Amino acid sequence: MKKLAIFGDSYARKDASDINEKSWPEFLIGYDITNFGDAGTDLWFSYNLFLKNYQQFDNIIFLITSPHRLTLFNPNVKIYPNQNYTTASIKLESATGVENEQYKLIVDYYNLIHNNEKEEKLHQLMIDSVQQLRTDAIVYPCFDNTWSNEIPLYSITKFEDKLLGLDKDARNNFYRKGIRDSRACHMTEANNKIVAELFLSRLNGTKLPLGQLVNPVNDLNYYYQSPWH
């Protein structure tokens, strides 16, 4: 059985179990899978794991997250280690004590220090490195980008969100209530299966397009019921 490594963020590995739906890696039958994905992580988190492990696997699927994220490795961090400006700003509204101090540090970092151009160029260099070190790797975008013509996985989420009546403001209001997305890899099981078929075709040496998406069968409150870190 071929050994398959998966790298990426929450589109690579589901992080909620409140609804009993499968994620796309669970449909990849016939492979010995090691999933290095972790929700909310930045690209460096996945790239670093890739550098340490890529030679041990027959196949690799590497999902590219968006730039401008932070993964915090310091053991003194008391807040959730994977952050971005939007979520840190929302958490800052209600956090107290040490958590308030640390969320404020993150917000201040983005406002005063973070260099968008530098981040985006380093992001691209890591993508290029993955493709050079493993020319056979399936490198696929999670979000809109300038380096790929593939349909980003977030487009599937947006397709479902529109049908569910979920926009950015509604999502942030869920966050303020301490609730987040319960969908496996931010997609319903039916669309996770379609994504699995896409990746199985790539693993088998073909390049089938993304199949026709399936409408959600439940309402928004069903898909948003998991506690938010």
C-alpha positions as a LaTeX table, in Angstrom:
\begin{tabular}{lrrr}
\hline
Residue & $x$ (\AA) & $y$ (\AA) & $z$ (\AA) \\
\hline
Met1 & 0.00 & 0.00 & 0.00 \\
Lys2 & 1.38 & 3.39 & $-0.99$ \\
Lys3 & 2.22 & 5.85 & 1.76 \\
Leu4 & 0.47 & 9.22 & 1.38 \\
Ala5 & 1.25 & 12.38 & 3.34 \\
Ile6 & $-1.24$ & 15.25 & 3.57 \\
Phe7 & $-0.09$ & 18.74 & 4.59 \\
Gly8 & $-2.20$ & 21.85 & 5.17 \\
Asp9 & $-4.65$ & 23.69 & 7.38 \\
Ser10 & $-8.28$ & 22.87 & 8.27 \\
Tyr11 & $-8.98$ & 22.06 & 4.63 \\
Ala12 & $-6.57$ & 19.15 & 5.04 \\
Arg13 & $-7.86$ & 17.80 & 8.34 \\
Lys14 & $-11.21$ & 18.23 & 10.05 \\
Asp15 & $-11.05$ & 19.62 & 13.58 \\
Ala16 & $-14.68$ & 19.31 & 14.74 \\
Ser17 & $-16.66$ & 16.18 & 15.56 \\
Asp18 & $-20.03$ & 17.72 & 16.49 \\
Ile19 & $-21.65$ & 16.48 & 13.29 \\
Asn20 & $-20.96$ & 12.97 & 12.07 \\
Glu21 & $-19.74$ & 13.68 & 8.55 \\
Lys22 & $-16.62$ & 12.41 & 6.79 \\
Ser23 & $-13.80$ & 14.55 & 5.46 \\
Trp24 & $-12.24$ & 14.01 & 2.04 \\
Pro25 & $-9.14$ & 12.14 & 3.34 \\
Glu26 & $-11.49$ & 9.48 & 4.73 \\
Phe27 & $-12.60$ & 8.69 & 1.19 \\
Leu28 & $-9.05$ & 8.05 & $-0.07$ \\
Ile29 & $-9.29$ & 4.27 & 0.09 \\
Gly30 & $-6.19$ & 2.25 & $-0.74$ \\
Tyr31 & $-3.57$ & 4.54 & 0.78 \\
Asp32 & $-1.64$ & 4.44 & 4.05 \\
Ile33 & $-2.30$ & 8.06 & 5.08 \\
Thr34 & $-0.38$ & 10.26 & 7.50 \\
Asn35 & $-2.21$ & 13.56 & 7.92 \\
Phe36 & 0.00 & 16.45 & 9.06 \\
Gly37 & $-2.81$ & 19.00 & 8.64 \\
Asp38 & $-3.83$ & 21.25 & 11.51 \\
Ala39 & $-6.58$ & 23.88 & 11.64 \\
Gly40 & $-5.64$ & 27.55 & 11.37 \\
Thr41 & $-1.93$ & 26.99 & 10.77 \\
Asp42 & 0.25 & 29.18 & 8.61 \\
Leu43 & 2.20 & 27.90 & 5.62 \\
Trp44 & 5.49 & 27.72 & 7.54 \\
Phe45 & 3.93 & 25.16 & 9.91 \\
Ser46 & 3.15 & 22.83 & 7.00 \\
Tyr47 & 6.33 & 23.60 & 5.06 \\
Asn48 & 8.51 & 22.82 & 8.07 \\
Leu49 & 6.79 & 19.46 & 8.53 \\
Phe50 & 7.15 & 18.81 & 4.80 \\
Leu51 & 10.92 & 19.41 & 4.92 \\
Lys52 & 11.27 & 16.90 & 7.75 \\
Asn53 & 9.09 & 14.19 & 6.20 \\
Tyr54 & 8.68 & 14.46 & 2.41 \\
Gln55 & 11.26 & 11.78 & 1.56 \\
Gln56 & 9.38 & 9.13 & 3.54 \\
Phe57 & 6.24 & 9.06 & 1.37 \\
Asp58 & 5.27 & 7.75 & $-2.05$ \\
Asn59 & 2.66 & 10.47 & $-2.61$ \\
Ile60 & 2.07 & 13.95 & $-1.20$ \\
Ile61 & $-0.96$ & 16.23 & $-1.18$ \\
Phe62 & 0.02 & 19.72 & $-0.01$ \\
Leu63 & $-2.79$ & 22.21 & 0.50 \\
Ile64 & $-1.67$ & 25.84 & 0.46 \\
Thr65 & $-3.28$ & 28.06 & 3.07 \\
Ser66 & $-3.52$ & 31.84 & 2.81 \\
Pro67 & $-0.66$ & 34.19 & 3.72 \\
His68 & $-0.77$ & 36.53 & 6.73 \\
Arg69 & $-1.42$ & 33.85 & 9.35 \\
Leu70 & 0.57 & 33.24 & 12.51 \\
Thr71 & 1.38 & 29.93 & 14.18 \\
Leu72 & 2.79 & 30.58 & 17.65 \\
Phe73 & 5.33 & 28.06 & 18.95 \\
Asn74 & 6.32 & 29.80 & 22.21 \\
Pro75 & 5.36 & 27.65 & 25.26 \\
Asn76 & 4.30 & 30.82 & 27.13 \\
Val77 & 1.42 & 31.39 & 24.72 \\
Lys78 & $-1.88$ & 30.92 & 26.59 \\
Ile79 & $-4.20$ & 31.60 & 23.66 \\
Tyr80 & $-4.95$ & 29.36 & 20.68 \\
Pro81 & $-1.62$ & 29.12 & 18.82 \\
Asn82 & $-2.97$ & 29.63 & 15.28 \\
Gln83 & $-4.02$ & 33.22 & 14.69 \\
Asn84 & $-4.84$ & 35.84 & 12.10 \\
Tyr85 & $-5.75$ & 39.51 & 12.34 \\
Thr86 & $-9.52$ & 39.12 & 12.07 \\
Thr87 & $-9.95$ & 36.40 & 14.69 \\
Ala88 & $-7.47$ & 38.01 & 17.08 \\
Ser89 & $-9.36$ & 41.30 & 16.82 \\
Ile90 & $-12.65$ & 39.58 & 17.64 \\
Lys91 & $-11.16$ & 37.71 & 20.59 \\
Leu92 & $-9.62$ & 40.93 & 21.90 \\
Glu93 & $-13.11$ & 42.39 & 22.35 \\
Ser94 & $-13.92$ & 40.01 & 25.23 \\
Ala95 & $-10.61$ & 38.53 & 26.43 \\
Thr96 & $-9.29$ & 39.37 & 29.89 \\
Gly97 & $-6.03$ & 39.02 & 31.78 \\
Val98 & $-3.11$ & 37.31 & 30.06 \\
Glu99 & $-5.28$ & 36.35 & 27.09 \\
Asn100 & $-6.21$ & 39.99 & 26.52 \\
Glu101 & $-2.52$ & 40.96 & 26.62 \\
Gln102 & $-1.57$ & 38.30 & 24.11 \\
Tyr103 & $-4.41$ & 39.05 & 21.70 \\
Lys104 & $-3.47$ & 42.74 & 21.88 \\
Leu105 & 0.14 & 41.82 & 21.04 \\
Ile106 & $-1.05$ & 40.00 & 17.94 \\
Val107 & $-3.28$ & 42.86 & 16.81 \\
Asp108 & $-0.46$ & 45.36 & 17.45 \\
Tyr109 & 1.95 & 43.15 & 15.49 \\
Tyr110 & $-0.34$ & 43.21 & 12.45 \\
Asn111 & $-0.92$ & 46.97 & 12.75 \\
Leu112 & 2.69 & 47.99 & 13.40 \\
Ile113 & 5.12 & 45.32 & 12.21 \\
His114 & 3.67 & 42.83 & 9.75 \\
Asn115 & 4.98 & 43.35 & 6.21 \\
Asn116 & 2.38 & 42.19 & 3.68 \\
Glu117 & 4.70 & 42.24 & 0.67 \\
Lys118 & 7.44 & 40.31 & 2.48 \\
Glu119 & 4.94 & 37.75 & 3.76 \\
Glu120 & 3.48 & 37.14 & 0.30 \\
Lys121 & 6.89 & 36.73 & $-1.33$ \\
Leu122 & 8.06 & 34.29 & 1.38 \\
His123 & 4.77 & 32.45 & 0.97 \\
Gln124 & 5.44 & 32.03 & $-2.76$ \\
Leu125 & 9.02 & 30.89 & $-2.13$ \\
Met126 & 7.78 & 28.10 & 0.13 \\
Ile127 & 5.28 & 26.98 & $-2.53$ \\
Asp128 & 8.05 & 26.97 & $-5.14$ \\
Ser129 & 10.29 & 24.96 & $-2.84$ \\
Val130 & 7.65 & 22.27 & $-2.28$ \\
Gln131 & 7.14 & 21.94 & $-6.02$ \\
Gln132 & 10.90 & 21.74 & $-6.65$ \\
Leu133 & 11.66 & 19.21 & $-3.90$ \\
Arg134 & 8.73 & 16.97 & $-4.85$ \\
Thr135 & 7.85 & 17.55 & $-8.47$ \\
Asp136 & 5.22 & 14.82 & $-8.17$ \\
Ala137 & 3.41 & 16.47 & $-5.22$ \\
Ile138 & $-0.21$ & 17.53 & $-5.65$ \\
Val139 & $-0.03$ & 21.18 & $-4.60$ \\
Tyr140 & $-3.51$ & 22.65 & $-4.35$ \\
Pro141 & $-4.82$ & 26.05 & $-3.17$ \\
Cys142 & $-7.23$ & 26.53 & $-0.31$ \\
Phe143 & $-7.86$ & 30.20 & $-1.10$ \\
Asp144 & $-7.74$ & 32.71 & $-3.97$ \\
Asn145 & $-4.20$ & 33.24 & $-5.20$ \\
Thr146 & $-2.01$ & 34.31 & $-8.12$ \\
Trp147 & $-0.01$ & 31.10 & $-8.60$ \\
Ser148 & $-2.64$ & 28.50 & $-9.56$ \\
Asn149 & $-5.53$ & 28.14 & $-12.00$ \\
Glu150 & $-7.21$ & 25.50 & $-9.82$ \\
Ile151 & $-10.56$ & 26.18 & $-8.13$ \\
Pro152 & $-9.67$ & 26.94 & $-4.48$ \\
Leu153 & $-11.32$ & 24.78 & $-1.85$ \\
Tyr154 & $-12.69$ & 27.92 & $-0.21$ \\
Ser155 & $-14.84$ & 28.36 & $-3.32$ \\
Ile156 & $-16.73$ & 25.24 & $-2.22$ \\
Thr157 & $-17.23$ & 26.74 & 1.22 \\
Lys158 & $-18.48$ & 29.98 & $-0.33$ \\
Phe159 & $-20.88$ & 28.01 & $-2.56$ \\
Glu160 & $-22.36$ & 26.32 & 0.52 \\
Asp161 & $-22.30$ & 29.50 & 2.63 \\
Lys162 & $-24.32$ & 31.41 & 0.05 \\
Leu163 & $-27.03$ & 28.74 & 0.06 \\
Leu164 & $-26.98$ & 28.70 & 3.87 \\
Gly165 & $-27.29$ & 32.52 & 4.08 \\
Leu166 & $-23.89$ & 32.93 & 5.74 \\
Asp167 & $-21.78$ & 36.02 & 5.00 \\
Lys168 & $-18.69$ & 37.49 & 6.66 \\
Asp169 & $-20.67$ & 39.47 & 9.25 \\
Ala170 & $-22.80$ & 36.47 & 10.19 \\
Arg171 & $-19.69$ & 34.31 & 10.54 \\
Asn172 & $-18.02$ & 36.87 & 12.80 \\
Asn173 & $-21.18$ & 37.06 & 14.91 \\
Phe174 & $-21.01$ & 33.29 & 15.37 \\
Tyr175 & $-17.40$ & 33.76 & 16.48 \\
Arg176 & $-18.46$ & 36.38 & 19.02 \\
Lys177 & $-20.91$ & 33.84 & 20.43 \\
Gly178 & $-18.09$ & 31.31 & 20.69 \\
Ile179 & $-19.37$ & 29.15 & 17.81 \\
Arg180 & $-17.58$ & 28.05 & 14.64 \\
Asp181 & $-17.93$ & 25.88 & 11.55 \\
Ser182 & $-18.73$ & 22.21 & 12.25 \\
Arg183 & $-18.30$ & 21.01 & 8.66 \\
Ala184 & $-15.44$ & 18.63 & 7.97 \\
Cys185 & $-12.81$ & 20.71 & 6.18 \\
His186 & $-15.47$ & 23.49 & 5.87 \\
Met187 & $-17.52$ & 21.42 & 3.43 \\
Thr188 & $-20.47$ & 19.08 & 3.67 \\
Glu189 & $-19.76$ & 15.37 & 3.42 \\
Ala190 & $-21.18$ & 15.22 & $-0.11$ \\
Asn191 & $-18.75$ & 17.89 & $-1.31$ \\
Asn192 & $-15.88$ & 16.34 & 0.65 \\
Lys193 & $-16.52$ & 13.20 & $-1.40$ \\
Ile194 & $-16.28$ & 15.23 & $-4.62$ \\
Val195 & $-12.96$ & 16.70 & $-3.45$ \\
Ala196 & $-11.72$ & 13.19 & $-2.66$ \\
Glu197 & $-12.59$ & 12.11 & $-6.21$ \\
Leu198 & $-10.60$ & 15.10 & $-7.51$ \\
Phe199 & $-7.51$ & 14.11 & $-5.52$ \\
Leu200 & $-7.87$ & 10.41 & $-6.32$ \\
Ser201 & $-7.79$ & 11.29 & $-10.00$ \\
Arg202 & $-4.56$ & 13.27 & $-9.47$ \\
Leu203 & $-3.03$ & 10.42 & $-7.48$ \\
Asn204 & $-3.89$ & 8.07 & $-10.33$ \\
Gly205 & $-2.13$ & 10.30 & $-12.85$ \\
Thr206 & $-5.16$ & 11.96 & $-14.42$ \\
Lys207 & $-6.46$ & 15.50 & $-13.93$ \\
Leu208 & $-10.21$ & 15.43 & $-13.71$ \\
Pro209 & $-11.92$ & 18.79 & $-12.99$ \\
Leu210 & $-13.85$ & 19.37 & $-9.81$ \\
Gly211 & $-17.21$ & 17.62 & $-10.02$ \\
Gln212 & $-20.60$ & 19.31 & $-9.73$ \\
Leu213 & $-21.17$ & 20.50 & $-6.18$ \\
Val214 & $-24.06$ & 19.35 & $-4.00$ \\
Asn215 & $-26.34$ & 21.72 & $-2.09$ \\
Pro216 & $-26.34$ & 21.50 & 1.73 \\
Val217 & $-29.21$ & 19.40 & 3.10 \\
Asn218 & $-29.33$ & 20.96 & 6.61 \\
Asp219 & $-29.70$ & 24.51 & 7.90 \\
Leu220 & $-27.04$ & 26.94 & 9.06 \\
Asn221 & $-27.42$ & 26.19 & 12.77 \\
Tyr222 & $-26.67$ & 22.53 & 12.07 \\
Tyr223 & $-23.40$ & 23.38 & 10.31 \\
Tyr224 & $-22.39$ & 26.01 & 12.91 \\
Gln225 & $-22.51$ & 24.45 & 16.37 \\
Ser226 & $-18.89$ & 23.76 & 17.40 \\
Pro227 & $-17.14$ & 25.67 & 20.21 \\
Trp228 & $-14.65$ & 28.25 & 18.92 \\
His229 & $-11.18$ & 28.27 & 20.50 \\
\hline
\end{tabular}
